[in-house]
Amino acid sequence: MKGVIIKMKKIKISKKFIINILIILLIIEILFGLYKPLTNGISYKSDAYRVSDIEFLKDMTYQKDGRRVTEQEIFSKMYTMIDEAEKFIVIDMFLFNDDYNRSAGNEFISISENITTKLVEKKKIKPNIKIIFITDPINNFYGVYETKCIKTLKENNIDVVITNLDKLRESNFIYSGVYNLVFKWFGVSTNGYMTNPFSKDSSKVNITGYLKMINFKANHRKVVLTEKEGLVTSANPHDASSLHSNIGFSFKGQFIKEVLKSEEAVARLSGRKLGIDVDKVINGESNGNVMVTLITEGKIKQEILDEINKTKQGDDIFLAIFYISDRSVVKSMINAANRGVNVKVIMDANKDAFGMKKNGIPNREVACEMIKNTQEKIKVRWYNTNGEQFHTKLIKIDSGNKSVIIGGSANYTRRNIDDFNLETDIKVEMDKNDELYSEVDGYLNKMWENEEGDFTLDTESFYEDNWFKWGIYYIQEKLGLSTF
């Protein structure tokens, strides 16, 4: 009897020991996921380059005289760049598919098909041109299926790189700790049997794809490069995003090399190489009055904070943004306004997402916080969306006769600018008498003043003083329990 009791105690100790080991392993996995070393070339800031050939581009959907107006420059630029390329085309785009609920009567522009057709035609005309399309695994639902666009590109000898996100840090770190410890080892099945979360009309998915999706990791970049021109934008070649309002910058010359090197780093994540000798294929001088710097991932946040924190009384900050939730950026904006900086913000109201309704988190809660904590010194207007999104990510900071503009793929959220997602922005520095400044300033003021259309709504339209929702936003931001 005594021997049996001893044996039972041993079994009890053994179970406790196993549980403790699992907890320790989970903690190690969580900490490693948060702080794992970044691949060389990720979270990068380049030298500043002088450029003369830089162009500000915008896509705008707005209301005028009771009807919807759509003006697009960004995708037209993409098509032109593909047409004019002779040696290489490198495209890195987050969303690239035509998944949406066609049965709901939605009507979008077939951007993904248009770009696919353009690339295939280019490859047929110039068989020796190198075309590389880098994209996020959301477009094959993390390995469950392949979209029609990706299949077509592959069938026509165009190199497709589905980004391997495993080497990125974990924004949803608690869940990802469990996933990497347990679920990851089951792999991803190609047997789809569940409704696609992006469209009930699209290919079926499965639980292994869902489990991987909830890590909320992304290659969120939006870049197009050829030997002649480069483009950094906030726009996705995604049919359901085709009516969104966006911005972009195109440029020529030696600066293309810097952006290409940053894309080489993304290819390395997936064990690939671009195989482009930049010194042989890119010409053009670095000259002009405008200075351009490439910033990716966490370096975007550093530059935003540095520029905001340098502002003084009488300076101006004008932010146009789809998502803002990063606590450091929110606090820096509040502090700037309270020391006498003129701060204006145009926000998306976070009410629409591809035919679905959203609850306003995080922008409405952040807007309320900024307005209340500055005694209404920060002025906020909401973009007047009607099913589409105000998808712009752009900040303009003016001090004296100088201006700094930062724009690209990155929302101002922890996931986007704290070394979790892959992101690409450019920082543009110029005098306020430069033509580029006038174009950006005119774009922002046109929306603010509702010149030639109904672009924005007043603060009260979506003002929410809701501490419960603010708490939800705060927890989601800190723990990564969200898609923003």
KOLTISE-544833 format. One line per 5 residues: number of its first residue (from 1); their letters; for each residue x, z, y of C-alpha. Coordinates in nm, 3 decimals. Example, Ala and Ser with C-alpha at 12.3 -4.5 7.8 and 13.67 -1.06 7.14 Angstrom:
2
1 = as = 1.230 0.780 -0.450; 1.367 0.714 -0.106
//
This chain:
484
1 = mkgvi = 0.000 0.000 0.000; 0.283 0.088 0.236; 0.444 -0.253 0.166; 0.124 -0.434 0.253; 0.099 -0.254 0.591
6 = ikmkk = 0.459 -0.344 0.674; 0.394 -0.708 0.584; 0.082 -0.718 0.807; 0.283 -0.575 1.097; 0.544 -0.843 1.047
11 = ikisk = 0.274 -1.111 1.060; 0.134 -0.962 1.381; 0.478 -0.953 1.543; 0.540 -1.308 1.430; 0.225 -1.439 1.603
16 = kfiin = 0.312 -1.254 1.923; 0.662 -1.395 1.910; 0.529 -1.750 1.873; 0.289 -1.704 2.165; 0.570 -1.569 2.383
21 = iliil = 0.791 -1.863 2.291; 0.514 -2.108 2.379; 0.459 -1.937 2.715; 0.832 -1.951 2.789; 0.845 -2.319 2.692
26 = liiei = 0.545 -2.390 2.914; 0.706 -2.217 3.212; 1.029 -2.409 3.154; 0.836 -2.736 3.128; 0.643 -2.661 3.450
31 = lfgly = 0.959 -2.571 3.644; 1.147 -2.872 3.513; 0.854 -3.097 3.604; 0.857 -2.965 3.960; 1.231 -2.980 4.019
36 = kpltn = 1.375 -3.240 3.781; 1.655 -3.449 3.937; 1.539 -3.771 4.097; 1.685 -4.102 3.982; 1.958 -4.238 4.210
41 = gisyk = 1.802 -4.448 4.486; 1.472 -4.261 4.487; 1.394 -4.058 4.802; 1.618 -4.277 5.015; 1.691 -4.331 5.383
46 = sdayr = 1.885 -4.641 5.483; 2.101 -4.706 5.783; 1.919 -4.839 6.089; 1.923 -5.219 6.128; 1.870 -5.425 6.439
51 = vsdie = 1.597 -5.684 6.386; 1.448 -5.950 6.608; 1.206 -6.106 6.360; 0.959 -5.824 6.298; 0.584 -5.865 6.302
56 = flkdm = 0.300 -5.612 6.307; 0.012 -5.710 6.078; -0.335 -5.565 6.042; -0.647 -5.602 5.831; -0.960 -5.473 6.001
61 = tyqkd = -1.317 -5.439 5.881; -1.557 -5.319 6.150; -1.907 -5.349 6.288; -1.999 -5.577 6.578; -2.351 -5.646 6.702
66 = grrvt = -2.491 -5.488 6.385; -2.294 -5.697 6.136; -1.972 -5.657 5.945; -1.662 -5.839 6.067; -1.348 -5.879 5.854
71 = eqeif = -1.017 -5.991 6.002; -0.717 -6.018 5.767; -0.351 -6.090 5.839; -0.168 -5.902 5.564; -0.281 -6.101 5.261
76 = skmyt = -0.236 -6.426 5.451; 0.124 -6.321 5.510; 0.166 -6.248 5.137; 0.042 -6.595 5.047; 0.274 -6.758 5.302
81 = midea = 0.574 -6.563 5.174; 0.504 -6.679 4.817; 0.466 -7.039 4.934; 0.794 -7.037 5.127; 1.012 -6.854 4.870
86 = ekfiv = 1.281 -7.059 4.698; 1.510 -6.817 4.514; 1.319 -6.500 4.430; 0.995 -6.307 4.477; 0.978 -5.933 4.414
91 = idmfl = 0.638 -5.767 4.447; 0.577 -5.396 4.396; 0.208 -5.305 4.424; 0.014 -4.996 4.321; -0.333 -5.145 4.256
96 = fnddy = -0.349 -5.496 4.116; -0.671 -5.573 3.930; -1.027 -5.698 3.966; -1.198 -5.394 3.814; -1.520 -5.302 3.991
101 = nrsag = -1.888 -5.267 3.906; -2.013 -5.623 3.936; -2.356 -5.511 3.812; -2.391 -5.298 4.127; -2.397 -5.610 4.344
106 = nefis = -2.062 -5.543 4.510; -1.897 -5.842 4.676; -1.522 -5.840 4.727; -1.248 -6.093 4.796; -1.069 -6.211 4.478
111 = iseni = -0.727 -6.105 4.605; -0.574 -6.020 4.267; -0.673 -6.359 4.125; -0.553 -6.538 4.439; -0.207 -6.380 4.417
116 = ttklv = -0.190 -6.440 4.041; -0.273 -6.808 4.093; -0.018 -6.837 4.374; 0.260 -6.688 4.160; 0.178 -6.902 3.857
121 = ekkki = 0.171 -7.218 4.068; 0.503 -7.123 4.226; 0.662 -7.074 3.886; 0.538 -7.416 3.773; 0.669 -7.589 4.086
126 = kpnik = 1.004 -7.403 4.079; 1.071 -7.298 3.716; 1.408 -7.142 3.807; 1.274 -6.907 4.074; 1.296 -6.541 3.975
131 = iifit = 0.958 -6.370 4.006; 0.928 -5.999 3.930; 0.599 -5.812 3.962; 0.630 -5.431 3.955; 0.313 -5.228 3.930
136 = dpinn = 0.168 -4.892 3.834; 0.039 -4.816 3.482; -0.304 -4.744 3.627; -0.353 -5.121 3.602; -0.332 -5.114 3.221
141 = fygvy = -0.491 -4.767 3.205; -0.160 -4.615 3.098; -0.108 -4.849 2.806; -0.463 -4.873 2.669; -0.517 -5.241 2.762
146 = etkci = -0.383 -5.522 2.981; -0.575 -5.668 3.273; -0.641 -6.039 3.298; -0.400 -6.068 3.592; -0.110 -5.905 3.410
151 = ktlke = -0.172 -6.112 3.098; -0.174 -6.433 3.301; 0.153 -6.347 3.474; 0.325 -6.272 3.142; 0.190 -6.587 2.979
156 = nnidv = 0.349 -6.790 3.258; 0.699 -6.640 3.224; 0.667 -6.407 3.521; 0.848 -6.079 3.467; 0.606 -5.784 3.481
161 = vitnl = 0.744 -5.430 3.509; 0.498 -5.150 3.438; 0.660 -4.852 3.607; 0.770 -4.571 3.377; 0.646 -4.264 3.563
166 = dklre = 0.788 -4.009 3.317; 1.106 -3.962 3.522; 0.910 -3.867 3.835; 0.832 -3.508 3.922; 0.497 -3.356 3.831
171 = snfiy = 0.256 -3.305 4.121; -0.019 -3.165 3.894; 0.245 -2.935 3.749; 0.033 -2.684 3.551; -0.162 -2.953 3.366
176 = sgvyn = 0.147 -3.170 3.325; 0.334 -2.876 3.172; 0.068 -2.856 2.901; 0.054 -3.234 2.868; 0.430 -3.274 2.822
181 = lvfkw = 0.445 -2.983 2.581; 0.151 -3.089 2.363; -0.043 -3.409 2.438; 0.247 -3.636 2.524; 0.359 -3.648 2.161
186 = fgvst = 0.035 -3.814 2.052; 0.124 -4.127 2.250; -0.139 -4.367 2.387; -0.375 -4.560 2.163; -0.488 -4.915 2.243
191 = ngymt = -0.825 -4.853 2.075; -1.076 -4.828 2.363; -1.410 -4.658 2.304; -1.492 -4.481 2.633; -1.633 -4.611 2.964
196 = npfsk = -1.366 -4.720 3.210; -1.369 -4.471 3.505; -1.300 -4.752 3.753; -1.574 -4.983 3.632; -1.831 -4.973 3.356
201 = dsskv = -1.796 -5.352 3.341; -1.425 -5.334 3.258; -1.234 -5.279 2.932; -1.306 -4.965 2.736; -1.051 -4.682 2.751
206 = nitgy = -0.982 -4.374 2.539; -0.900 -4.005 2.560; -0.523 -4.054 2.538; -0.535 -4.273 2.849; -0.750 -4.016 3.030
211 = lkmin = -0.507 -3.737 2.938; -0.218 -3.935 3.083; -0.413 -4.028 3.397; -0.479 -3.662 3.484; -0.107 -3.616 3.552
216 = fkanh = -0.192 -3.792 3.882; 0.146 -3.966 3.904; 0.184 -4.303 4.074; 0.407 -4.581 4.190; 0.214 -4.607 4.516
221 = rkvvl = 0.444 -4.859 4.686; 0.322 -5.181 4.851; 0.618 -5.417 4.902; 0.670 -5.796 4.896; 1.021 -5.945 4.918
226 = tekeg = 1.168 -6.292 4.916; 1.510 -6.418 5.026; 1.348 -6.520 5.356; 1.117 -6.233 5.445; 1.005 -5.883 5.355
231 = lvtsa = 0.675 -5.698 5.389; 0.598 -5.327 5.376; 0.228 -5.247 5.395; -0.052 -5.002 5.321; -0.263 -5.273 5.152
236 = nphda = -0.320 -5.322 4.779; -0.393 -5.667 4.625; -0.694 -5.513 4.454; -1.037 -5.671 4.472; -1.226 -5.346 4.529
241 = sslhs = -0.983 -5.268 4.815; -1.008 -5.613 4.970; -1.225 -5.504 5.265; -1.019 -5.195 5.353; -0.853 -5.168 5.694
246 = nigfs = -0.473 -5.166 5.660; -0.145 -5.226 5.843; 0.188 -5.384 5.756; 0.524 -5.492 5.896; 0.703 -5.812 5.801
251 = fkgqf = 1.073 -5.866 5.879; 1.366 -6.098 5.822; 1.744 -6.068 5.794; 1.981 -5.819 5.637; 1.724 -5.539 5.626
256 = ikevl = 1.566 -5.714 5.326; 1.873 -5.604 5.124; 1.793 -5.236 5.181; 1.436 -5.273 5.062; 1.551 -5.477 4.762
261 = kseea = 1.799 -5.204 4.666; 1.520 -4.947 4.676; 1.316 -5.168 4.442; 1.614 -5.190 4.208; 1.590 -4.810 4.178
266 = varls = 1.225 -4.840 4.071; 1.314 -5.100 3.810; 1.579 -4.864 3.669; 1.310 -4.603 3.607; 1.170 -4.842 3.349
271 = grklg = 1.506 -4.938 3.204; 1.503 -5.275 3.381; 1.717 -5.464 3.633; 1.608 -5.705 3.903; 1.920 -5.914 3.851
276 = idvdk = 1.933 -6.045 4.208; 2.268 -6.081 4.387; 2.152 -5.988 4.736; 2.476 -6.095 4.905; 2.433 -6.449 4.776
281 = vinge = 2.066 -6.502 4.842; 1.992 -6.320 5.169; 2.120 -6.460 5.497; 2.046 -6.385 5.858; 2.204 -6.166 6.121
286 = sngnv = 2.116 -5.809 6.215; 2.039 -5.838 6.584; 1.761 -5.768 6.829; 1.634 -5.475 7.031; 1.422 -5.316 6.758
291 = mvtli = 1.581 -5.071 6.512; 1.436 -5.048 6.161; 1.511 -4.787 5.893; 1.385 -4.780 5.536; 1.248 -4.443 5.421
296 = tegki = 1.103 -4.369 5.078; 0.938 -4.071 4.908; 1.046 -3.732 5.052; 1.256 -3.892 5.326; 0.930 -4.013 5.480
301 = kqeil = 0.818 -3.654 5.530; 1.155 -3.553 5.674; 1.142 -3.831 5.933; 0.780 -3.760 6.026; 0.850 -3.391 6.077
306 = deink = 1.175 -3.455 6.266; 1.004 -3.692 6.508; 0.698 -3.471 6.562; 0.907 -3.157 6.607; 1.124 -3.330 6.872
311 = tkqgd = 0.826 -3.400 7.095; 0.782 -3.207 7.418; 0.516 -3.158 7.683; 0.382 -3.489 7.810; 0.484 -3.691 7.502
316 = difla = 0.223 -3.875 7.295; 0.142 -3.878 6.924; -0.114 -4.125 6.787; -0.188 -4.102 6.414; -0.409 -4.343 6.217
321 = ifyis = -0.444 -4.216 5.860; -0.639 -4.245 5.537; -0.541 -3.900 5.401; -0.374 -3.607 5.576; -0.334 -3.280 5.387
326 = drsvv = 0.036 -3.186 5.377; 0.060 -2.835 5.521; 0.392 -2.889 5.701; 0.266 -3.200 5.876; -0.066 -3.038 5.973
331 = ksmin = 0.114 -2.735 6.120; 0.365 -2.954 6.306; 0.079 -3.152 6.465; -0.093 -2.829 6.572; 0.231 -2.690 6.717
336 = aanrg = 0.298 -3.013 6.905; -0.046 -3.009 7.068; -0.007 -2.643 7.164; 0.320 -2.715 7.345; 0.158 -2.986 7.556
341 = vnvkv = 0.196 -3.304 7.350; -0.101 -3.541 7.375; -0.225 -3.587 7.017; -0.487 -3.839 6.904; -0.593 -3.896 6.543
346 = imdan = -0.809 -4.168 6.388; -0.909 -4.065 6.035; -1.103 -4.197 5.741; -1.397 -3.963 5.683; -1.326 -3.963 5.306
351 = kdafg = -1.685 -4.055 5.225; -1.642 -4.382 5.030; -1.436 -4.477 4.724; -1.509 -4.811 4.556; -1.885 -4.767 4.558
356 = mkkng = -1.879 -4.392 4.495; -1.946 -4.116 4.747; -1.677 -3.858 4.828; -1.711 -3.506 4.969; -1.492 -3.544 5.280
361 = ipnre = -1.195 -3.347 5.141; -0.927 -3.323 5.276; -0.966 -3.499 5.613; -1.276 -3.325 5.745; -1.134 -2.982 5.668
366 = vacem = -0.796 -3.069 5.821; -0.962 -3.215 6.132; -1.160 -2.895 6.184; -0.845 -2.686 6.142; -0.647 -2.895 6.392
371 = ikntq = -0.925 -2.895 6.651; -0.996 -2.520 6.627; -0.630 -2.413 6.623; -0.549 -2.613 6.937; -0.863 -2.529 7.137
376 = ekikv = -0.962 -2.896 7.104; -0.630 -3.025 7.238; -0.604 -3.253 6.934; -0.855 -3.534 6.977; -1.010 -3.680 6.660
381 = rwynt = -1.221 -3.988 6.600; -1.348 -4.119 6.265; -1.321 -4.480 6.158; -1.668 -4.622 6.115; -1.650 -4.729 5.750
386 = ngeqf = -1.943 -4.882 5.563; -1.846 -4.872 5.197; -1.484 -4.973 5.258; -1.199 -4.737 5.358; -0.980 -4.691 5.662
391 = htkli = -0.667 -4.718 5.448; -0.408 -4.727 5.729; -0.101 -4.501 5.730; 0.063 -4.525 6.073; 0.203 -4.288 6.333
396 = kidsg = 0.327 -4.375 6.683; 0.529 -4.119 6.878; 0.612 -4.191 7.244; 0.868 -4.002 7.450; 0.958 -4.136 7.792
401 = nksvi = 1.024 -4.510 7.759; 1.104 -4.483 7.387; 0.870 -4.510 7.088; 0.902 -4.439 6.717; 0.653 -4.593 6.474
406 = iggsa = 0.638 -4.508 6.103; 0.412 -4.700 5.867; 0.377 -4.814 5.508; 0.228 -4.693 5.182; 0.247 -4.316 5.225
411 = nytrr = -0.049 -4.094 5.301; 0.040 -3.761 5.461; -0.019 -3.555 5.148; 0.199 -3.347 4.920; 0.179 -3.607 4.642
416 = niddf = 0.279 -3.891 4.875; 0.562 -3.743 5.082; 0.703 -3.452 4.880; 0.904 -3.650 4.622; 0.625 -3.695 4.367
421 = nletd = 0.478 -4.046 4.414; 0.692 -4.354 4.473; 0.635 -4.461 4.835; 0.785 -4.703 5.087; 0.761 -4.676 5.467
426 = ikvem = 0.967 -4.815 5.750; 1.064 -4.639 6.070; 1.068 -4.863 6.377; 1.235 -4.758 6.705; 1.200 -4.953 7.029
431 = dknde = 1.145 -4.943 7.402; 0.786 -4.930 7.520; 0.830 -5.263 7.698; 0.887 -5.441 7.366; 0.618 -5.684 7.250
436 = lysev = 0.592 -5.508 6.912; 0.509 -5.182 7.089; 0.234 -5.353 7.287; 0.080 -5.489 6.967; 0.074 -5.152 6.788
441 = dgyln = -0.041 -4.965 7.097; -0.312 -5.224 7.158; -0.431 -5.196 6.797; -0.465 -4.818 6.820; -0.634 -4.815 7.161
446 = kmwen = -0.872 -5.094 7.059; -1.005 -4.871 6.781; -1.010 -4.558 6.997; -1.196 -4.722 7.286; -1.419 -4.941 7.065
451 = eegdf = -1.307 -5.254 7.245; -1.477 -5.571 7.113; -1.644 -5.384 6.826; -1.772 -5.055 6.684; -1.452 -4.922 6.525
456 = tldte = -1.468 -4.543 6.556; -1.718 -4.258 6.582; -1.695 -3.937 6.784; -1.563 -3.608 6.648; -1.904 -3.455 6.580
461 = sfyed = -2.002 -3.734 6.341; -1.813 -3.578 6.049; -1.697 -3.243 6.185; -1.719 -2.978 5.911; -1.642 -2.611 5.966
466 = nwfkw = -1.670 -2.518 5.598; -1.428 -2.255 5.473; -1.535 -2.298 5.111; -1.440 -2.665 5.117; -1.124 -2.581 5.312
471 = giyyi = -1.030 -2.343 5.029; -1.093 -2.615 4.771; -0.870 -2.852 4.970; -0.595 -2.590 5.002; -0.589 -2.516 4.627
476 = qeklg = -0.597 -2.886 4.539; -0.311 -2.960 4.778; -0.092 -2.674 4.658; -0.153 -2.720 4.285; -0.183 -3.098 4.271
481 = lstf = -0.536 -3.078 4.129; -0.656 -3.391 4.306; -0.602 -3.763 4.347; -0.511 -3.738 4.718
//
